Amino acid sequence: IGDGAFYGCYGLLSVTIPSSVTSIGRYAFYGCIGLKVVTIGDSVTSIGRDAFYGCSGVSSITIPNSVTIIGKQAFQDVPNIIFRKANGQTWGANCLNGYVEGNIVYLDETKTFLVRCSTQATSVSIPNSVKKIGDYAFECCCGLTELTIPNSVTEIGDGAFYGCYGLLSVTIP
């Protein structure tokens, strides 16, 4: 599926990507806000940057084991991403082979580097294992109202809370 193939198709309700497809291009379904159901075939190996960005109406997407590359922000604003791998590719965060737990994507299973938080999150509990919050980690988490950063955090990246318009209180030790 080519770059921008269905970009901005607001009325698109469901997509079934057959096993004959191996690649989903950049911006392929960008901004398809009406999209509710996405089924990705087991032959897809790569999902391009921003492929499903802004598809906030999707109830869930299951990423098959065949996927080895997911571009940055491929699933930005998609609330329910399911990975068949416990340590699978992230939903378009700033890294590949990240570790997803709840609304948070970490660089790896040690959970010392918080890479990204789902923009759908309203409440986030940052574990004491986190030492670094990455660049733009909480970008556009508009529903987030309160945040406590644990003592373990020694570094907060550029723009970490950019666009968090609902944030009313932050506690920084």
Secondary structure in CASP SS format (residue, H / E / C, confidence):
PFRMAT SS
TARGET T0000
AUTHOR 0000-0000-0000
METHOD secondary structure of the structure
MODEL  1
I C 1.00
G C 1.00
D C 1.00
G C 1.00
A C 1.00
F C 1.00
Y C 1.00
G C 1.00
C C 1.00
Y C 1.00
G C 1.00
L C 1.00
L C 1.00
S E 1.00
V E 1.00
T E 1.00
I E 1.00
P C 1.00
S C 1.00
S C 1.00
V C 1.00
T C 1.00
S E 1.00
I E 1.00
G C 1.00
R C 1.00
Y C 1.00
A C 1.00
F C 1.00
Y C 1.00
G C 1.00
C C 1.00
I C 1.00
G C 1.00
L C 1.00
K C 1.00
V E 1.00
V E 1.00
T E 1.00
I E 1.00
G C 1.00
D C 1.00
S C 1.00
V C 1.00
T C 1.00
S E 1.00
I E 1.00
G C 1.00
R C 1.00
D C 1.00
A C 1.00
F C 1.00
Y C 1.00
G C 1.00
C C 1.00
S C 1.00
G C 1.00
V C 1.00
S C 1.00
S E 1.00
I E 1.00
T E 1.00
I E 1.00
P C 1.00
N C 1.00
S C 1.00
V C 1.00
T C 1.00
I E 1.00
I E 1.00
G C 1.00
K C 1.00
Q C 1.00
A C 1.00
F C 1.00
Q C 1.00
D C 1.00
V C 1.00
P C 1.00
N C 1.00
I E 1.00
I E 1.00
F E 1.00
R C 1.00
K C 1.00
A C 1.00
N C 1.00
G C 1.00
Q C 1.00
T C 1.00
W C 1.00
G C 1.00
A C 1.00
N C 1.00
C C 1.00
L C 1.00
N C 1.00
G C 1.00
Y E 1.00
V E 1.00
E E 1.00
G C 1.00
N C 1.00
I E 1.00
V E 1.00
Y E 1.00
L C 1.00
D C 1.00
E C 1.00
T C 1.00
K C 1.00
T C 1.00
F E 1.00
L E 1.00
V E 1.00
R E 1.00
C E 1.00
S C 1.00
T C 1.00
Q C 1.00
A C 1.00
T C 1.00
S C 1.00
V C 1.00
S C 1.00
I C 1.00
P C 1.00
N C 1.00
S C 1.00
V C 1.00
K C 1.00
K E 1.00
I E 1.00
G C 1.00
D C 1.00
Y C 1.00
A C 1.00
F C 1.00
E C 1.00
C C 1.00
C C 1.00
C C 1.00
G C 1.00
L C 1.00
T C 1.00
E E 1.00
L E 1.00
T E 1.00
I C 1.00
P C 1.00
N C 1.00
S C 1.00
V C 1.00
T C 1.00
E E 1.00
I E 1.00
G C 1.00
D C 1.00
G C 1.00
A C 1.00
F C 1.00
Y C 1.00
G C 1.00
C C 1.00
Y C 1.00
G C 1.00
L C 1.00
L C 1.00
S E 1.00
V E 1.00
T E 1.00
I C 1.00
P C 1.00
END
